Amino acid sequence: MTFKVMTTFMPPPPASTYLAFHPQDNNIIAIGMEDSTIHIYNVRVDEVKSKLRGHQKRITGLAFSTHLKILVSSAADAHICFWSIDSWEKRKMVQIQLPPGKAPTGDTRVQFHSDQTRLLVSHETQLAIYDASKMEHIRQWVPQDNLSAPISYAAYSCNSQLVYASFCNGSIGVFDADSLKLRCRIAPSVYLPSSSISNGNESSYPLVVAAHPQEQNQFAVGLTDGSVKVIEPSESQGKWGLDDN
């Protein structure tokens, strides 16, 4: 196969900041914009079918649930919106539960569990699980102890049994997806060059986490220095345990 540009559409401004393909029709793309709107674009007819308005800042996350027939959006205003994918009408908007004194800023991201009902919401201040069928908050974990730095990204493992979360100091946490209990902390020294750590170079840390599509205990992190690291447990362990590594 060769890579080629199939079509070009919607040149900025405003810039697009996030996009997600409709899981049942890949001609439909939800496109989050810098100006806080969401465009529902039909590739086949080259037309924006709907413009969704509800957020106040740029869109930072989009996730579809075909089971619930909803699109969930998140933005840099610390809010998440639930939209009907039948009518594209807003069903509910909620603000994530921020710690006292924390301003509603920073990127908020969303990802559905494989059951298409539970929703992982990540923000620099927290990991949270929502029941999307009720559009209600279930549980929350906030940075603490040896994982006290801001969260930079989080993602479910391929089977949605684990959550991989990266932190701005280079640490990585592996959490149980149901309870958000920490199973393992991966220290920066495990995967970052010793020179970066000895020099106190905090510019190199994970910006994004991607779970392997079939191996539940393997994931990759993309770092601020442009490199990508693939991480998995040692052969003797076989899986992420309840201890530091």
C-alpha positions as CSV (number, residue, x, y, z in Angstrom):
1,M,0.0,0.0,0.0
2,T,1.1,3.6,-0.6
3,F,0.1,6.6,1.3
4,K,-1.5,9.4,-0.6
5,V,-3.7,12.4,0.2
6,M,-7.3,11.3,-0.6
7,T,-8.9,14.7,0.1
8,T,-8.3,18.0,1.7
9,F,-11.0,19.9,3.5
10,M,-11.7,22.7,6.0
11,P,-8.5,24.7,5.8
12,P,-7.9,26.8,8.9
13,P,-8.6,29.1,10.6
14,P,-9.8,27.9,13.0
15,A,-7.5,25.0,13.3
16,S,-8.7,21.5,13.9
17,T,-7.5,20.2,17.3
18,Y,-9.0,16.7,17.5
19,L,-10.9,14.3,15.2
20,A,-12.7,11.0,15.5
21,F,-14.3,8.8,12.9
22,H,-17.9,7.7,13.4
23,P,-17.5,3.9,14.2
24,Q,-20.4,2.9,12.0
25,D,-19.7,5.2,9.0
26,N,-16.2,6.2,8.2
27,N,-17.5,8.9,5.9
28,I,-18.6,10.8,9.0
29,I,-15.9,12.6,11.0
30,A,-16.3,14.6,14.2
31,I,-13.7,17.4,14.1
32,G,-13.0,19.4,17.2
33,M,-11.9,23.0,16.5
34,E,-9.7,25.6,18.1
35,D,-12.7,27.9,18.4
36,S,-14.5,25.3,20.7
37,T,-17.0,24.1,18.1
38,I,-17.3,20.5,16.8
39,H,-17.9,20.0,13.1
40,I,-19.7,16.9,11.9
41,Y,-18.2,16.5,8.5
42,N,-19.4,14.1,5.7
43,V,-16.4,13.1,3.5
44,R,-18.5,11.7,0.7
45,V,-20.4,14.9,0.0
46,D,-17.7,17.2,1.3
47,E,-20.0,19.1,3.6
48,V,-20.3,20.0,7.3
49,K,-23.6,18.5,8.3
50,S,-23.7,20.0,11.8
51,K,-21.8,22.4,14.0
52,L,-22.0,21.5,17.7
53,R,-21.6,24.4,20.2
54,G,-21.3,24.0,24.0
55,H,-17.7,24.4,25.1
56,Q,-15.9,27.6,25.8
57,K,-12.4,26.6,24.8
58,R,-10.6,24.4,22.2
59,I,-11.7,20.8,21.9
60,T,-9.2,18.3,23.3
61,G,-11.0,15.0,23.1
62,L,-13.8,13.1,21.3
63,A,-15.1,9.6,21.8
64,F,-18.0,7.7,20.3
65,S,-20.2,5.1,21.9
66,T,-22.3,3.2,19.4
67,H,-23.9,1.2,22.3
68,L,-25.2,4.4,23.9
69,K,-25.5,6.3,20.6
70,I,-23.6,9.3,21.9
71,L,-20.5,11.4,21.2
72,V,-18.6,12.6,24.2
73,S,-16.5,15.7,23.8
74,S,-13.9,17.3,26.2
75,A,-12.2,20.6,26.0
76,A,-9.7,22.9,27.7
77,D,-12.5,24.4,29.8
78,A,-12.5,21.2,32.0
79,H,-16.0,20.3,30.8
80,I,-17.3,17.2,29.0
81,C,-20.4,17.2,26.8
82,F,-22.7,14.3,25.8
83,W,-24.3,14.6,22.3
84,S,-26.9,12.4,20.7
85,I,-25.5,10.9,17.4
86,D,-29.0,10.6,16.0
87,S,-29.9,14.3,16.2
88,W,-26.5,15.8,17.3
89,E,-28.3,17.6,20.1
90,K,-26.5,18.2,23.4
91,R,-27.9,15.9,26.1
92,K,-25.8,17.0,29.1
93,M,-22.7,19.0,30.0
94,V,-20.7,18.5,33.2
95,Q,-17.6,20.0,34.7
96,I,-15.0,17.6,36.0
97,Q,-14.5,17.6,39.7
98,L,-11.4,19.8,40.1
99,P,-9.4,20.0,43.3
100,P,-10.1,23.0,45.5
101,G,-8.4,26.2,44.1
102,K,-7.6,24.6,40.8
103,A,-8.7,26.8,37.8
104,P,-10.6,25.0,35.0
105,T,-7.8,25.0,32.5
106,G,-5.6,22.3,30.8
107,D,-6.5,19.6,28.3
108,T,-9.2,17.1,29.2
109,R,-9.3,13.8,27.3
110,V,-11.9,11.1,27.0
111,Q,-11.8,7.4,26.0
112,F,-14.5,4.7,26.2
113,H,-14.0,1.4,28.0
114,S,-14.5,-1.6,25.7
115,D,-18.0,-2.0,27.2
116,Q,-18.9,1.3,25.5
117,T,-20.5,2.5,28.8
118,R,-17.7,3.4,31.2
119,L,-15.7,6.5,30.2
120,L,-12.1,7.4,31.2
121,V,-11.6,11.1,31.7
122,S,-8.1,12.3,32.2
123,H,-6.9,15.8,33.1
124,E,-3.6,17.0,34.6
125,T,-5.3,16.9,38.0
126,Q,-6.9,13.5,37.9
127,L,-8.0,10.3,36.4
128,A,-11.8,9.7,36.6
129,I,-14.3,7.1,35.5
130,Y,-17.8,8.1,34.4
131,D,-20.9,6.0,33.8
132,A,-21.8,7.4,30.4
133,S,-25.3,5.8,30.4
134,K,-26.2,8.0,33.4
135,M,-23.7,10.7,32.6
136,E,-22.4,10.5,36.2
137,H,-19.0,10.5,37.9
138,I,-18.1,7.1,39.5
139,R,-14.6,7.4,40.9
140,Q,-11.5,9.5,40.8
141,W,-7.7,9.3,41.4
142,V,-5.6,12.4,42.0
143,P,-1.8,12.6,41.8
144,Q,-0.3,11.8,45.2
145,D,2.8,10.4,47.0
146,N,5.4,9.2,44.5
147,L,3.1,10.1,41.5
148,S,2.4,13.7,42.5
149,A,3.3,15.4,39.2
150,P,0.6,16.6,36.7
151,I,-0.8,13.9,34.5
152,S,0.2,14.4,30.8
153,Y,-1.9,11.6,29.2
154,A,-3.8,8.4,30.0
155,A,-5.2,5.5,28.0
156,Y,-6.9,2.2,28.5
157,S,-5.1,-1.1,27.7
158,C,-6.4,-3.0,24.7
159,N,-8.7,-5.1,26.9
160,S,-9.7,-2.1,29.1
161,Q,-8.4,-3.9,32.2
162,L,-5.6,-1.4,32.8
163,V,-5.1,2.3,32.6
164,Y,-1.7,3.6,31.6
165,A,-1.0,7.2,32.8
166,S,2.1,9.3,32.1
167,F,3.2,12.2,34.3
168,C,5.1,15.4,33.6
169,N,8.1,14.3,35.6
170,G,8.6,11.2,33.5
171,S,7.0,8.6,35.8
172,I,4.3,6.3,34.4
173,G,1.5,4.7,36.5
174,V,-0.3,1.4,35.7
175,F,-3.7,1.4,37.3
176,D,-6.5,-1.1,37.6
177,A,-9.2,0.2,35.3
178,D,-12.1,-0.6,37.6
179,S,-10.8,0.7,40.9
180,L,-8.1,3.1,39.7
181,K,-5.9,1.4,42.2
182,L,-2.2,1.8,41.4
183,R,-0.7,-1.5,40.3
184,C,2.8,-0.4,39.4
185,R,4.9,2.7,39.1
186,I,7.5,2.9,36.4
187,A,10.3,5.2,37.3
188,P,11.9,7.5,34.6
189,S,15.2,5.7,35.1
190,V,13.6,2.5,33.5
191,Y,13.3,4.0,30.1
192,L,15.0,7.4,30.0
193,P,18.8,7.8,29.4
194,S,20.7,8.2,32.7
195,S,22.2,11.5,31.3
196,S,18.7,13.1,31.1
197,I,18.0,12.1,34.7
198,S,21.4,13.1,36.2
199,N,21.2,16.5,34.5
200,G,17.7,17.0,35.8
201,N,16.3,17.4,32.3
202,E,12.6,17.7,32.8
203,S,11.9,18.5,29.2
204,S,11.8,14.8,28.2
205,Y,8.6,13.2,29.4
206,P,5.7,11.4,27.8
207,L,3.2,13.5,25.9
208,V,1.1,10.7,24.7
209,V,0.4,7.0,25.5
210,A,-0.7,4.4,23.0
211,A,-1.7,0.9,24.1
212,H,-0.8,-2.1,22.0
213,P,-3.9,-3.3,20.1
214,Q,-3.5,-7.0,21.2
215,E,-0.9,-7.2,24.0
216,Q,-2.6,-5.9,27.1
217,N,0.7,-5.4,29.0
218,Q,2.5,-3.5,26.3
219,F,2.3,0.2,25.5
220,A,4.2,3.0,23.8
221,V,4.9,6.5,25.0
222,G,5.8,9.5,22.7
223,L,8.2,11.8,24.5
224,T,8.7,15.6,24.2
225,D,12.1,15.1,22.6
226,G,10.5,13.3,19.7
227,S,11.4,9.8,20.6
228,V,9.1,6.8,21.1
229,K,9.6,4.1,23.7
230,V,7.8,0.7,23.8
231,I,7.4,-0.6,27.4
232,E,6.4,-4.0,28.7
233,P,7.0,-6.0,31.9
234,S,10.1,-8.1,32.3
235,E,9.8,-11.7,31.2
236,S,10.0,-12.9,34.8
237,Q,7.0,-10.8,35.7
238,G,4.9,-11.3,32.7
239,K,2.4,-8.6,33.8
240,W,2.3,-5.4,35.7
241,G,2.3,-6.1,39.5
242,L,1.6,-4.2,42.6
243,D,5.0,-2.8,43.2
244,D,7.6,-0.3,41.9
245,N,9.7,-1.1,38.9
